[in-house]
Amino acid sequence: MTSSYAFPLERFCDGERFEKIRRFSNAKETPFLLIEPALVGDKYRELKENLPFATIYYAMKANPTNEILALLRELGSNFDVATRYELDQLLSLGVSPERMSFGNTIKKEADIAYFRSKGIGLFVTDSMEDVEKIARAAPGAKVFFRVLTEGSGADWPLSRKFGASPDVLLAVMLRARELGLVPWGVSFHVGSQQRDIKQWDAALSSVKGLFDRAKAEGIVLSMINLGGGLPANYIEPTQGIAEYAATITGYLHKYFGKTLPEIIIEPGRSIAADSGIIVAEIVLISKKTCDAANRWVYLDVGKFGGLIETLDEALHYPVCFTAEGPQEEVIIAGPTCDSMDILYESRKYPMPSTAAIGDRVYIFTTGAYTQSYSSVYFNGFPPLKSYILE
Ligand SMILES: *Cc1c(COP(=O)(O)O)cnc(C)c1O
């Protein structure tokens, strides 16, 4: 059976980089994540060059590996922090508190106090209840207000759970001022791996509306936080970072004129994803029925080992096999005893028919939301290991 698929896998499965990865991985037990920090640096610089006026707050939940955080610290990045544990990690790496924001709308009052005690002065909020906590635990802090977005067009949407409508936010803003906080700006997140750049237009239109309504109440906001959503290189093609930056810059000027407010951006995936490759092994290749159209290929890594973003087959990782020759279409699954641990079934992946049990498999673009999502000892499998490839 030959494949009719035309995935642009040559982008990943050929060339010097693939050779280097294969050589480095050779003697190491799978599965593991290989991280190339140099690529993180490239992504950071590319974004900075294309949005020179923006302050980058790396969303560290995407990949909190010390080497990545230290590199971004050296390059001048700020950090979007979601928990006290992330905060402690950054402090231990010598990042100063002025370079951090507490970007989680869901936080305990004690944790707000902890952030305050460590010197963090910038907090997100999206509710009256939360802003009351901030006012008690971090008096006088700067706050920004997260507006609810649709998340349509995103491969990994973040809709519904975060943010509130402009009406709610305006009331929260007035309360913040009354409580002695500093209403500072507005944030949003258009959904992760957002392939429709127009979503920033819609979001910025609501931000502008909120700026105007605040002004009518005597509150002058001075910051826009563009959130995350910038793309990494999975199988579905996207525009490049330069196109995203140019288009978003256009929207900013359309709504805010020539002189922009302070601009913050919080990339996670677009900074970290391309730098990672999960190296796995084929545990089993089998057929469910004698005349089955597609064989099943079971890897030693799956949904619980770091590939949870294959949920509903949301993200299509480029998967490279080492065998060569004519291809067949297969179903790919993980190694655990949970039937949800199937990676790709509705979308069949091409695999050379000569691929065999024991072969190595290379899963690209796995530097974000993989190791930090992997479960701990489900079925006894240890957490995903990682190595740094210089
Ligand atoms: C996760 C997160 C991000 C990063 O989003 P990406 O799509 O990975 O770039 C940015 N901001 C906030 C508040 C987040 O929770």
The ligand as an SDF file (V2000), in Angstrom:
LIG
                    3D

 15 15  0  0  0  0  0  0  0  0999 V2000
   -0.0970   29.3670   28.2430 C   0  0  0  0  0  0  0  0  0  0  0  0
   -0.1510   30.8400   28.1950 C   0  0  0  0  0  0  0  0  0  0  0  0
    0.5710   31.5350   27.2330 C   0  0  0  0  0  0  0  0  0  0  0  0
    1.3730   30.8710   26.1520 C   0  0  0  0  0  0  0  0  0  0  0  0
    0.5800   30.5100   25.0680 O   0  0  0  0  0  0  0  0  0  0  0  0
    1.2110   29.8570   23.7520 P   0  0  0  0  0  0  0  0  0  0  0  0
    0.0490   29.6760   22.8480 O   0  0  0  0  0  0  0  0  0  0  0  0
    1.8750   28.6050   24.1580 O   0  0  0  0  0  0  0  0  0  0  0  0
    2.1940   30.8270   23.1990 O   0  0  0  0  0  0  0  0  0  0  0  0
    0.5420   32.9240   27.2840 C   0  0  0  0  0  0  0  0  0  0  0  0
   -0.1730   33.5790   28.2170 N   0  0  0  0  0  0  0  0  0  0  0  0
   -0.8920   32.9390   29.1570 C   0  0  0  0  0  0  0  0  0  0  0  0
   -1.6300   33.7180   30.1760 C   0  0  0  0  0  0  0  0  0  0  0  0
   -0.9240   31.5470   29.1700 C   0  0  0  0  0  0  0  0  0  0  0  0
   -1.6420   30.9060   30.0900 O   0  0  0  0  0  0  0  0  0  0  0  0
  1  2  1  0
  2  3  1  0
  2 14  2  0
  3  4  1  0
  3 10  2  0
  4  5  1  0
  5  6  1  0
  6  7  2  0
  6  8  1  0
  6  9  1  0
 10 11  1  0
 11 12  2  0
 12 13  1  0
 12 14  1  0
 14 15  1  0
M  END
$$$$
